[in-house]
Amino acid sequence: MGWLEELRDRIEITRRKTYLDNAGAGPLTKDAAEAITNFINLWQEEGEPWELALDHIVEAKRVFAQLINAPSWRNIAAVPSATYGLNALLSAMEFKAGSNVVVSPLNFPTGIFSFHALKSRGLIREVRVARSINGYVP
């Protein structure tokens, strides 16, 4: 079995359809669905498995830190989504009066909306959208 067939075997919907998704919210693999089911069962039987969840979060941060060559896993924040993380970061930033922000039209839309919200609150003066050339922002 080749890699594509193996992948299709692990993601049920791809047996019947071609599924293209770049936002990270696509169908789960059988492994992920099984892990979620096991976690929910554990939660129902044992109560909230907070310490186990923290262990998994720390391990994910360690692996990710290694992947990106971060000095320490402690430098990695675990957030529920990229948009949540961006908004948390933006809410902690201080912008100088009259600041402009330049965004890429290739960004996920909610990130761009966050900058427009800052503009509407008067925290920045302008949101500029850089032009992409052949799907790339120089």
Residue frames as a rotation matrix with the C-alpha (Angstrom) as fourth column:
MET 1
0.589 0.808 0.000 0.00
0.808 -0.589 0.000 0.00
0.000 0.000 -1.000 0.00
GLY 2
-0.294 -0.686 0.665 1.41
0.660 -0.649 -0.377 3.40
0.691 0.328 0.644 -0.99
TRP 3
-0.906 -0.149 -0.396 1.41
0.407 -0.568 -0.716 6.51
-0.118 -0.810 0.575 1.22
LEU 4
-0.739 0.673 0.023 -1.71
-0.617 -0.690 0.378 7.95
0.270 0.265 0.926 -0.42
GLU 5
-0.024 0.730 -0.683 -3.73
-0.103 0.678 0.728 4.78
0.994 0.087 0.059 0.05
GLU 6
-0.444 -0.227 -0.867 -2.49
0.783 0.371 -0.499 4.54
0.435 -0.901 0.013 3.64
LEU 7
-0.992 0.099 -0.074 -3.58
-0.057 -0.898 -0.436 8.12
-0.109 -0.429 0.897 4.30
ARG 8
-0.413 0.894 -0.175 -6.98
-0.677 -0.173 0.715 7.52
0.609 0.413 0.677 2.71
ASP 9
-0.102 0.335 -0.937 -7.37
0.372 0.886 0.277 4.46
0.923 -0.321 -0.215 4.90
ARG 10
-0.641 -0.252 -0.725 -6.77
0.763 -0.108 -0.637 6.62
0.082 -0.962 0.262 8.01
ILE 11
-0.803 0.430 -0.413 -9.12
-0.284 -0.885 -0.369 9.48
-0.524 -0.179 0.832 7.03
GLU 12
-0.366 0.720 0.590 -12.57
0.478 0.689 -0.544 8.06
-0.798 0.083 -0.597 6.33
ILE 13
0.501 0.691 -0.521 -13.95
-0.053 -0.577 -0.815 10.85
-0.864 0.436 -0.253 4.12
THR 14
-0.103 -0.637 -0.764 -11.05
-0.845 -0.349 0.406 10.58
-0.525 0.687 -0.502 1.66
ARG 15
-0.696 -0.023 0.717 -12.25
0.210 0.949 0.234 7.14
-0.686 0.313 -0.656 0.61
ARG 16
0.091 0.888 0.451 -15.27
0.878 0.143 -0.457 8.79
-0.470 0.437 -0.767 -1.00
LYS 17
0.947 0.299 0.115 -14.25
0.321 -0.875 -0.362 12.39
-0.007 0.379 -0.925 -1.69
THR 18
-0.165 -0.946 0.279 -11.30
0.776 -0.299 -0.556 14.59
0.609 0.124 0.783 -2.46
TYR 19
0.797 0.445 -0.408 -11.07
0.602 -0.536 0.592 16.85
0.044 -0.717 -0.695 0.58
LEU 20
-0.216 -0.853 0.476 -8.96
0.686 -0.479 -0.548 20.00
0.695 0.208 0.688 0.31
ASP 21
0.886 0.461 -0.051 -8.64
0.340 -0.572 0.747 22.13
0.315 -0.679 -0.663 3.43
ASN 22
-0.075 -0.980 0.183 -5.86
0.503 -0.195 -0.842 24.51
0.861 0.029 0.507 4.40
ALA 23
0.139 0.194 0.971 -7.30
-0.557 -0.795 0.238 25.94
0.819 -0.574 -0.002 7.60
GLY 24
-0.816 -0.577 0.028 -6.45
-0.359 0.468 -0.808 23.02
0.453 -0.669 -0.589 9.84
ALA 25
-0.398 0.751 0.527 -10.08
-0.748 0.067 -0.660 22.10
-0.531 -0.657 0.535 10.53
GLY 26
-0.291 0.235 -0.928 -10.32
-0.797 0.477 0.371 19.12
0.530 0.847 0.048 8.23
PRO 27
0.736 0.616 -0.281 -11.55
-0.407 0.734 0.544 15.63
0.542 -0.286 0.790 9.01
LEU 28
0.312 -0.591 0.744 -9.86
-0.871 0.135 0.473 13.69
-0.380 -0.796 -0.472 11.77
THR 29
-0.442 -0.467 -0.766 -7.69
-0.616 0.779 -0.119 10.66
0.652 0.420 -0.632 11.22
LYS 30
0.485 0.589 -0.646 -8.94
0.029 0.728 0.685 7.46
0.874 -0.351 0.336 12.80
ASP 31
-0.301 -0.698 -0.649 -6.07
0.754 0.243 -0.610 7.78
0.584 -0.673 0.454 15.31
ALA 32
-0.916 -0.040 0.398 -7.15
-0.134 -0.907 -0.400 11.29
0.377 -0.420 0.825 16.36
ALA 33
0.011 0.996 0.088 -10.83
-0.646 -0.060 0.761 10.28
0.763 -0.065 0.643 16.61
GLU 34
0.380 0.061 -0.923 -9.86
0.417 0.880 0.230 7.29
0.826 -0.472 0.309 18.75
ALA 35
-0.674 -0.686 -0.275 -7.67
0.587 -0.271 -0.762 9.45
0.448 -0.676 0.585 21.02
ILE 36
-0.676 0.504 0.537 -10.54
-0.550 -0.830 0.088 11.92
0.491 -0.236 0.839 21.49
THR 37
0.366 0.848 -0.383 -12.98
-0.361 0.508 0.782 9.11
0.858 -0.148 0.492 22.27
ASN 38
0.053 -0.438 -0.897 -10.55
0.704 0.654 -0.278 7.60
0.708 -0.617 0.343 24.78
PHE 39
-0.895 -0.407 0.184 -10.04
0.195 -0.726 -0.659 11.00
0.402 -0.554 0.729 26.42
ILE 40
-0.294 0.872 0.392 -13.79
-0.730 -0.469 0.497 11.60
0.617 -0.140 0.774 26.71
ASN 41
0.474 0.434 -0.767 -14.31
0.077 0.847 0.527 8.13
0.877 -0.309 0.367 28.18
LEU 42
-0.404 -0.703 -0.585 -11.54
0.735 0.132 -0.665 8.76
0.545 -0.699 0.463 30.70
TRP 43
-0.854 0.124 0.506 -13.12
-0.274 -0.933 -0.233 12.11
0.443 -0.338 0.831 31.58
GLN 44
0.141 0.990 0.021 -16.52
-0.626 0.073 0.777 10.47
0.767 -0.123 0.630 32.14
GLU 45
0.522 0.054 -0.851 -15.07
0.339 0.902 0.266 7.64
0.782 -0.428 0.453 34.24
GLU 46
-0.123 -0.747 -0.653 -12.40
0.951 0.101 -0.294 9.50
0.285 -0.657 0.698 36.24
GLY 47
0.662 0.292 -0.690 -13.49
0.474 -0.877 0.083 13.12
-0.581 -0.382 -0.719 36.21
GLU 48
0.956 -0.272 -0.108 -11.58
-0.270 -0.681 -0.681 15.92
0.112 0.680 -0.724 34.55
PRO 49
0.652 -0.758 -0.005 -8.11
0.745 0.639 0.189 14.49
-0.140 -0.127 0.982 33.77
TRP 50
0.985 -0.165 -0.057 -6.39
-0.170 -0.980 -0.106 17.85
-0.039 0.114 -0.993 34.24
GLU 51
0.300 -0.941 0.158 -2.93
-0.476 -0.005 0.879 16.54
-0.826 -0.339 -0.450 35.12
LEU 52
0.007 -0.239 0.971 -2.95
0.639 0.748 0.180 14.16
-0.769 0.619 0.158 32.14
ALA 53
0.804 0.343 0.485 -3.99
0.593 -0.502 -0.629 17.02
0.027 0.794 -0.608 29.84
LEU 54
0.821 -0.551 -0.149 -1.18
-0.482 -0.810 0.335 19.21
-0.305 -0.204 -0.930 31.18
ASP 55
0.040 -0.821 0.569 1.32
-0.012 0.569 0.822 16.40
-0.999 -0.039 0.013 30.61
HIS 56
0.221 0.121 0.968 0.19
0.891 0.377 -0.251 16.17
-0.395 0.918 -0.024 26.99
ILE 57
0.982 0.139 0.124 0.36
0.176 -0.916 -0.361 19.95
0.064 0.376 -0.924 26.53
VAL 58
0.507 -0.862 -0.030 3.90
-0.539 -0.344 0.769 20.07
-0.672 -0.374 -0.639 27.93
GLU 59
-0.087 -0.538 0.838 4.96
0.380 0.760 0.527 17.17
-0.921 0.364 0.138 25.70
ALA 60
0.577 0.352 0.737 3.45
0.812 -0.150 -0.564 18.85
-0.088 0.924 -0.372 22.62
LYS 61
0.962 -0.258 -0.091 5.30
-0.256 -0.966 0.039 22.06
-0.098 -0.014 -0.995 23.53
ARG 62
0.199 -0.933 0.301 8.58
-0.272 0.242 0.931 20.12
-0.942 -0.267 -0.205 23.91
VAL 63
0.017 -0.145 0.989 8.19
0.772 0.631 0.080 18.46
-0.636 0.762 0.123 20.52
PHE 64
0.810 0.351 0.470 7.23
0.577 -0.621 -0.531 21.73
0.105 0.701 -0.705 18.83
ALA 65
0.784 -0.589 -0.195 10.12
-0.411 -0.728 0.549 23.60
-0.465 -0.350 -0.813 20.46
GLN 66
-0.078 -0.818 0.569 12.49
0.121 0.559 0.820 20.97
-0.990 0.133 0.056 19.13
LEU 67
0.292 0.294 0.910 10.91
0.891 0.262 -0.371 21.20
-0.347 0.919 -0.186 15.67
ILE 68
0.850 0.114 0.514 11.44
0.351 -0.850 -0.392 24.98
0.393 0.514 -0.763 15.45
ASN 69
-0.101 -0.986 -0.136 14.72
0.729 0.019 -0.684 25.07
0.677 -0.168 0.717 17.39
ALA 70
0.633 0.341 0.696 13.29
-0.225 -0.779 0.586 27.14
0.741 -0.527 -0.416 20.24
PRO 71
-0.383 -0.864 0.327 15.69
-0.580 -0.050 -0.813 27.55
0.719 -0.501 -0.482 23.18
SER 72
-0.970 0.128 0.206 13.15
-0.110 0.527 -0.843 25.97
-0.217 -0.840 -0.497 25.53
TRP 73
-0.515 0.857 0.010 9.65
0.682 0.403 0.611 24.49
0.519 0.321 -0.792 25.46
ARG 74
-0.153 0.436 -0.887 8.83
0.839 -0.418 -0.350 27.14
-0.523 -0.797 -0.302 28.07
ASN 75
-0.788 -0.166 -0.593 9.06
-0.123 -0.901 0.415 29.72
-0.604 0.400 0.689 25.25
ILE 76
-0.855 0.517 -0.044 6.09
0.120 0.278 0.953 28.05
0.505 0.809 -0.300 23.51
ALA 77
-0.634 0.738 0.230 2.53
-0.648 -0.346 -0.678 29.15
-0.421 -0.579 0.698 24.28
ALA 78
-0.853 0.483 0.199 -0.31
0.522 0.797 0.304 26.66
-0.012 0.363 -0.932 23.94
VAL 79
-0.637 0.684 -0.357 -3.39
-0.543 -0.726 -0.422 28.39
-0.547 -0.075 0.834 22.59
PRO 80
-0.007 0.731 0.682 -6.63
0.129 0.677 -0.725 27.00
-0.992 0.083 -0.099 21.17
SER 81
0.646 0.198 0.737 -6.12
0.737 0.088 -0.670 28.58
-0.197 0.976 -0.089 17.73
ALA 82
-0.426 -0.828 0.365 -3.83
0.896 -0.443 0.040 30.87
0.128 0.344 0.930 15.76
THR 83
-0.016 0.511 0.860 -6.48
0.267 -0.826 0.496 33.62
0.964 0.238 -0.123 15.82
TYR 84
0.903 0.320 -0.286 -6.74
0.327 -0.083 0.941 33.36
0.277 -0.944 -0.180 19.62
GLY 85
0.224 -0.914 -0.337 -2.96
0.910 0.073 0.407 33.57
-0.348 -0.398 0.849 19.93
LEU 86
-0.472 -0.360 0.805 -2.75
0.709 -0.698 0.103 36.55
0.524 0.619 0.585 17.58
ASN 87
0.379 0.706 0.598 -5.48
0.130 -0.681 0.721 38.39
0.916 -0.195 -0.350 19.50
ALA 88
0.825 -0.165 -0.541 -3.78
0.560 0.110 0.821 37.65
-0.077 -0.980 0.183 22.82
LEU 89
-0.218 -0.974 0.066 -0.52
0.960 -0.202 0.194 39.01
-0.176 0.106 0.979 21.43
LEU 90
-0.347 0.132 0.929 -2.19
0.501 -0.811 0.302 42.11
0.793 0.570 0.215 19.95
SER 91
0.715 0.691 0.105 -4.01
0.259 -0.401 0.879 42.88
0.649 -0.601 -0.466 23.20
ALA 92
0.620 -0.564 -0.546 -0.65
0.684 0.048 0.728 42.95
-0.384 -0.825 0.416 25.00
MET 93
-0.299 -0.785 0.542 1.04
0.945 -0.321 0.057 45.24
0.130 0.529 0.838 22.48
GLU 94
0.288 0.301 -0.909 1.26
0.380 -0.907 -0.180 49.00
-0.879 -0.294 -0.375 22.76
PHE 95
0.154 -0.165 0.974 1.07
0.980 -0.097 -0.171 50.81
0.123 0.981 0.147 19.46
LYS 96
-0.739 -0.425 -0.523 2.54
0.458 -0.886 0.074 54.28
-0.494 -0.185 0.849 18.98
ALA 97
0.210 0.841 -0.499 0.04
0.084 -0.524 -0.847 56.92
-0.974 0.136 -0.181 17.98
GLY 98
0.418 0.057 -0.907 -0.47
-0.795 -0.461 -0.395 56.96
-0.440 0.886 -0.147 14.22
SER 99
-0.535 -0.676 0.507 0.92
-0.377 0.728 0.573 53.45
-0.756 0.116 -0.644 13.69
ASN 100
0.248 0.520 -0.817 0.22
-0.964 0.212 -0.158 51.57
0.091 0.827 0.554 10.49
VAL 101
-0.060 -0.214 0.975 0.00
-0.308 0.933 0.186 47.82
-0.949 -0.290 -0.122 10.12
VAL 102
-0.181 -0.041 -0.983 0.83
-0.979 0.108 0.175 45.94
0.099 0.993 -0.060 6.93
VAL 103
0.041 0.288 0.957 -0.85
-0.389 0.886 -0.250 42.57
-0.920 -0.363 0.148 6.43
SER 104
-0.932 -0.340 -0.123 -0.75
-0.268 0.420 0.867 39.97
-0.243 0.841 -0.483 3.70
PRO 105
-0.064 0.947 -0.315 -3.88
-0.997 -0.049 0.057 39.23
0.038 0.318 0.947 1.66
LEU 106
-0.162 -0.080 -0.984 -2.83
-0.327 0.945 -0.023 35.59
0.931 0.317 -0.179 2.01
ASN 107
-0.929 -0.155 0.335 -3.38
-0.357 0.143 -0.923 35.65
0.095 -0.977 -0.189 5.80
PHE 108
-0.545 0.793 -0.274 -6.33
0.806 0.585 0.091 33.85
0.232 -0.172 -0.957 7.32
PRO 109
-0.118 0.524 0.843 -9.15
0.339 -0.777 0.530 36.45
0.933 0.349 -0.086 7.29
THR 110
0.785 0.500 -0.367 -9.75
0.504 -0.171 0.846 36.59
0.360 -0.849 -0.386 11.05
GLY 111
-0.040 -0.874 -0.484 -6.18
0.938 -0.201 0.284 37.78
-0.346 -0.443 0.827 11.57
ILE 112
-0.734 -0.174 0.656 -6.77
0.504 -0.787 0.355 40.70
0.455 0.591 0.666 9.22
PHE 113
0.293 0.925 0.243 -10.09
0.359 -0.342 0.869 41.43
0.886 -0.168 -0.432 10.93
SER 114
0.448 -0.192 -0.873 -8.23
0.891 0.009 0.455 41.73
-0.079 -0.981 0.175 14.24
PHE 115
-0.661 -0.744 -0.098 -6.13
0.718 -0.666 0.202 44.57
-0.216 0.063 0.974 12.85
HIS 116
-0.490 0.579 0.651 -9.22
0.249 -0.623 0.741 46.32
0.835 0.526 0.161 11.47
ALA 117
0.564 0.665 -0.489 -10.74
0.645 0.015 0.764 46.06
0.516 -0.746 -0.421 14.95
LEU 118
-0.102 -0.690 -0.716 -7.67
0.912 -0.352 0.210 47.83
-0.397 -0.632 0.665 16.37
LYS 119
-0.862 -0.189 0.470 -8.14
0.423 -0.778 0.464 50.56
0.278 0.599 0.751 13.76
SER 120
-0.014 0.952 0.305 -11.83
0.326 -0.284 0.901 50.99
0.945 0.113 -0.307 14.59
ARG 121
0.649 0.185 -0.738 -10.88
0.756 -0.042 0.654 51.43
0.090 -0.982 -0.167 18.27
GLY 122
0.920 -0.278 0.278 -8.37
-0.226 -0.952 -0.206 54.13
0.322 0.126 -0.938 17.31
LEU 123
0.703 -0.681 0.205 -5.33
0.010 0.298 0.955 52.11
-0.712 -0.668 0.216 18.39
ILE 124
-0.459 -0.800 0.386 -3.76
0.579 0.060 0.813 52.17
-0.674 0.597 0.435 14.94
ARG 125
-0.317 0.284 -0.905 -4.23
-0.450 -0.885 -0.120 54.63
-0.835 0.369 0.408 12.08
GLU 126
0.276 0.345 -0.897 -4.26
-0.960 0.052 -0.276 52.39
-0.049 0.937 0.346 9.04
VAL 127
0.167 -0.203 0.965 -4.28
-0.024 0.977 0.210 48.75
-0.986 -0.058 0.158 7.95
ARG 128
0.072 -0.240 -0.968 -2.44
-0.963 -0.270 -0.005 48.33
-0.261 0.932 -0.251 4.67
VAL 129
0.691 0.172 0.702 -2.77
-0.026 0.977 -0.213 45.18
-0.722 0.129 0.679 2.61
ALA 130
-0.353 -0.892 -0.281 0.41
-0.507 -0.070 0.859 44.24
-0.786 0.446 -0.428 0.76
ARG 131
0.516 0.504 -0.693 -0.03
-0.849 0.197 -0.490 43.06
-0.110 0.841 0.530 -2.80
SER 132
0.171 -0.441 0.881 0.72
-0.064 0.888 0.456 39.46
-0.983 -0.134 0.123 -3.56
ILE 133
0.087 -0.247 -0.965 2.43
-0.989 -0.141 -0.053 38.50
-0.123 0.959 -0.257 -6.77
ASN 134
-0.037 -0.011 -0.999 1.67
-0.529 0.849 0.010 34.99
0.848 0.529 -0.037 -8.01
GLY 135
0.742 0.489 -0.459 0.57
0.094 0.602 0.793 33.88
0.663 -0.632 0.401 -4.53
TYR 136
0.057 -0.820 -0.570 3.63
0.977 0.164 -0.139 35.32
0.207 -0.549 0.810 -2.80
VAL 137
0.985 0.158 0.074 4.25
0.135 -0.959 0.248 38.54
0.110 -0.235 -0.966 -0.86
PRO 138
0.269 -0.957 0.106 7.80
0.446 0.027 -0.895 39.75
0.854 0.288 0.434 -1.53
